């Protein structure tokens, strides 16, 4: 599989109350086309910062990043054409229906002959029956599905999902997992951040652990287990806790 995202020596700092706060201290990773790539890290580790940089919403301080072979700094408009982003909170207009939200996005993207695609997405996300009801009447799970459906208009090559199941009930979370698996079958590349380790374990082909501003471990689940020696680590949660701690004490 070819590299679809390449991140080299990525640095990012913010000024907070006139003091510099370093978030990313030289992040390196590669995402292969067709992968579900999961970025793990504790709250505040910088996962959303990385997503926002890759989605051209935040500038990096330094580093080299390519998305679909486009230079992120020199060709941001080209990058925007091949990606979609679903953030932590559903970005839908509550005073519109799901169908109207999808129509609006299609028109903003200047898509042609998009009505058939909208019908297809409504069916995929099991929203057909409620497609013409106002989004303000939807459950959290339905809003999230509408949000992701909107992000798929225009056939993006990479889908960024930043903690997409945060706040969902267990049933809605499992349904969304099924949606992500279906998108993978369609050949989509998915960049997933999550605070639920079982979610990454269920969905990800490849996992990178962000800690202390750098990627401290990466690989498939089996590779991560092997890299930590003979310790019995049956789940990703055990792996994660072993990676970000030293001798049972937090770094």
C-alpha positions as CSV (number, residue, x, y, z in Angstrom):
1,X,0.0,0.0,0.0
2,X,1.3,3.5,-0.8
3,X,1.8,6.2,1.8
4,X,-1.2,8.5,1.8
5,X,-0.1,10.7,4.8
6,X,3.6,11.3,5.7
7,X,4.4,13.3,8.8
8,X,8.1,14.2,9.6
9,X,9.4,16.1,12.6
10,X,6.2,17.9,13.3
11,X,6.4,20.6,15.9
12,X,3.6,22.8,17.3
13,X,3.6,25.3,20.2
14,X,1.0,27.7,21.5
15,X,1.4,30.8,23.6
16,X,-0.7,30.7,26.8
17,X,-0.7,33.8,29.0
18,X,2.5,34.9,27.3
19,X,4.2,31.6,28.0
20,X,5.1,29.1,25.2
21,X,3.4,25.8,25.6
22,X,5.0,23.0,23.6
23,X,2.5,20.4,22.4
24,X,4.2,18.5,19.6
25,X,7.9,18.0,19.9
26,X,8.8,16.1,16.7
27,X,6.0,13.8,15.6
28,X,6.7,11.2,12.9
29,X,4.3,8.7,11.4
30,X,3.0,7.3,8.1
31,X,-0.5,6.3,7.1
32,X,-1.0,3.8,4.3
33,X,-3.8,4.0,1.8
34,X,-6.9,2.0,2.9
35,X,-5.9,1.8,6.6
36,X,-7.8,2.6,9.6
37,X,-5.1,4.5,11.5
38,X,-5.7,5.2,15.1
39,X,-3.9,7.9,17.1
40,X,-4.1,7.3,20.8
41,X,-3.1,9.5,23.7
42,X,-4.2,10.9,27.0
43,X,-6.4,14.0,27.2
44,X,-4.3,17.0,26.2
45,X,-1.7,14.9,24.5
46,X,-2.2,16.8,21.2
47,X,-4.3,14.4,19.1
48,X,-6.8,17.0,18.0
49,X,-3.9,19.4,17.3
50,X,-2.5,16.9,14.9
51,X,-5.9,16.4,13.2
52,X,-6.4,20.2,12.9
53,X,-2.9,20.6,11.3
54,X,-3.5,17.8,8.8
55,X,-6.9,19.2,8.0
56,X,-5.3,22.7,7.3
57,X,-7.2,24.3,10.2
58,X,-4.1,25.0,12.3
59,X,-0.6,25.8,11.0
60,X,2.5,23.9,12.2
61,X,5.5,25.6,13.6
62,X,7.9,23.3,11.7
63,X,8.0,20.0,10.0
64,X,7.2,18.3,6.7
65,X,3.8,16.9,6.0
66,X,2.4,15.4,2.8
67,X,-1.3,14.4,2.3
68,X,-2.1,12.5,-0.9
69,X,1.4,13.6,-2.1
70,X,0.4,17.3,-1.7
71,X,2.7,19.4,0.5
72,X,0.5,20.6,3.4
73,X,2.1,24.0,3.6
74,X,2.5,24.8,-0.1
75,X,-0.7,23.2,-1.4
76,X,-3.3,23.5,1.4
77,X,-6.2,23.9,-1.1
78,X,-5.3,20.7,-2.8
79,X,-5.2,18.9,0.6
80,X,-8.7,20.2,1.4
81,X,-10.0,18.7,-1.8
82,X,-9.1,15.2,-0.8
83,X,-10.0,15.1,2.8
84,X,-13.1,15.3,5.1
85,X,-13.2,16.0,8.8
86,X,-15.7,15.0,11.5
87,X,-14.8,16.8,14.7
88,X,-15.7,15.9,18.3
89,X,-19.0,17.7,18.1
90,X,-21.6,17.2,15.3
91,X,-21.4,20.2,12.9
92,X,-25.0,20.0,11.6
93,X,-27.6,22.7,11.3
94,X,-30.4,21.8,13.8
95,X,-33.0,23.9,11.9
96,X,-32.5,21.9,8.7
97,X,-33.4,18.3,7.9
98,X,-30.6,15.7,7.3
99,X,-31.4,15.9,3.6
100,X,-31.2,19.7,3.6
101,X,-27.8,19.5,5.5
102,X,-26.5,17.1,2.9
103,X,-27.8,19.3,0.0
104,X,-26.2,22.4,1.6
105,X,-22.7,20.7,1.8
106,X,-23.1,19.4,-1.8
107,X,-23.8,22.9,-3.1
108,X,-20.9,24.4,-1.1
109,X,-18.6,21.8,-2.6
110,X,-20.0,22.6,-6.1
111,X,-20.9,19.0,-6.7
112,X,-22.9,18.0,-9.8
113,X,-25.6,15.3,-9.9
114,X,-25.3,14.8,-6.1
115,X,-28.9,13.8,-5.3
116,X,-28.3,10.1,-6.0
117,X,-25.3,10.2,-3.7
118,X,-27.3,11.8,-0.9
119,X,-29.9,9.1,-1.2
120,X,-27.1,6.5,-1.0
121,X,-25.6,8.0,2.1
122,X,-29.0,8.3,3.8
123,X,-29.5,4.6,3.2
124,X,-26.0,3.7,4.3
125,X,-26.4,5.5,7.6
126,X,-30.0,4.3,8.2
127,X,-31.4,7.9,8.0
128,X,-33.9,7.5,5.2
129,X,-37.0,7.3,7.4
130,X,-36.0,10.5,9.3
131,X,-34.3,12.3,6.4
132,X,-37.0,15.0,6.1
133,X,-37.3,15.7,9.9
134,X,-35.5,18.5,11.5
135,X,-32.1,17.5,13.0
136,X,-33.1,19.2,16.3
137,X,-35.4,16.2,16.9
138,X,-32.6,13.7,16.4
139,X,-30.8,11.7,19.0
140,X,-27.0,12.1,19.5
141,X,-26.3,9.1,17.4
142,X,-28.4,10.2,14.5
143,X,-26.8,13.7,14.6
144,X,-23.3,12.0,14.5
145,X,-24.3,9.8,11.6
146,X,-25.7,12.8,9.7
147,X,-22.4,14.6,10.4
148,X,-20.3,11.8,9.0
149,X,-22.6,11.4,6.0
150,X,-22.0,15.1,5.2
151,X,-18.3,14.6,5.4
152,X,-18.5,11.8,2.7
153,X,-19.9,14.0,0.0
154,X,-17.4,14.6,-2.7
155,X,-15.7,11.2,-2.3
156,X,-12.8,12.2,0.0
157,X,-9.8,10.0,-0.1
158,X,-9.1,10.5,3.7
159,X,-11.7,10.7,6.4
160,X,-10.6,12.3,9.7
161,X,-12.7,11.2,12.6
162,X,-11.7,13.0,15.8
163,X,-13.3,11.1,18.7
164,X,-16.4,10.4,16.7
165,X,-18.2,8.4,19.4
166,X,-17.7,10.7,22.3
167,X,-21.0,11.2,24.2
168,X,-22.8,8.4,22.4
169,X,-24.6,5.6,24.2
170,X,-23.1,2.1,23.8
171,X,-25.7,1.0,21.2
172,X,-25.1,4.1,19.0
173,X,-21.3,3.6,19.4
174,X,-21.5,0.0,18.1
175,X,-23.6,1.1,15.1
176,X,-21.1,3.7,14.3
177,X,-18.3,1.1,14.5
178,X,-20.2,-0.8,11.9
179,X,-20.4,2.3,9.7
180,X,-16.6,2.7,10.0
181,X,-16.0,-0.9,9.0
182,X,-18.2,-0.5,6.0
183,X,-16.3,2.6,4.9
184,X,-13.1,0.6,5.2
185,X,-14.5,-2.0,2.9
186,X,-15.2,0.7,0.4
187,X,-11.4,1.5,0.4
188,X,-11.5,4.7,2.4
189,X,-8.5,5.7,4.5
190,X,-9.6,6.6,8.0
191,X,-7.6,8.6,10.5
192,X,-9.2,7.9,13.9
193,X,-8.6,9.5,17.3
194,X,-10.3,8.0,20.2
195,X,-10.3,8.0,24.0
196,X,-11.9,4.5,24.0
197,X,-9.1,1.9,23.7
198,X,-11.5,-0.9,22.9
199,X,-12.6,1.2,19.9
200,X,-9.2,1.4,18.5
201,X,-8.7,-2.3,19.2
202,X,-12.0,-3.1,17.3
203,X,-11.3,-0.9,14.3
204,X,-7.7,0.0,13.8
205,X,-5.2,-1.7,11.4
206,X,-2.4,0.4,12.8
207,X,-2.0,2.2,16.1
208,X,0.3,5.1,17.1
209,X,0.6,6.2,20.8
210,X,1.2,9.9,21.3
211,X,2.9,10.8,24.7
212,X,5.1,13.7,25.7
213,X,4.8,15.4,22.4
214,X,6.1,12.5,20.3
215,X,5.0,9.1,19.0
216,X,6.4,6.6,21.6
217,X,5.0,3.4,20.1
218,X,3.4,2.3,16.9
219,X,2.4,-0.8,15.0
220,X,-0.4,-3.3,14.8
221,X,-1.8,-4.5,18.1
222,X,0.3,-7.7,17.8
223,X,3.4,-5.8,17.0
224,X,2.9,-3.5,20.0
225,X,2.4,-6.5,22.3
226,X,5.7,-8.1,21.0
227,X,7.6,-4.9,21.3
228,X,6.9,-4.8,25.0
229,X,8.6,-8.2,25.7
230,X,7.1,-11.2,27.4
231,X,4.6,-9.3,29.5
232,X,1.0,-10.7,29.1
233,X,-0.8,-7.9,27.4
234,X,-4.1,-9.2,26.1
235,X,-5.8,-5.9,25.2
236,X,-4.8,-2.6,23.7
237,X,-5.7,-0.9,27.1
238,X,-2.9,-3.0,28.7
239,X,-0.5,-2.0,26.0
240,X,-1.4,1.6,26.2
241,X,-0.9,1.7,30.0
242,X,2.4,-0.1,29.7
243,X,3.6,2.4,27.1
244,X,2.7,5.6,28.9
245,X,3.9,4.5,32.3
246,X,7.3,3.5,33.7
247,X,7.4,1.0,36.5
248,X,3.7,1.6,37.3
249,X,4.4,5.4,37.7
250,X,3.2,8.1,35.4
251,X,6.0,9.8,33.4
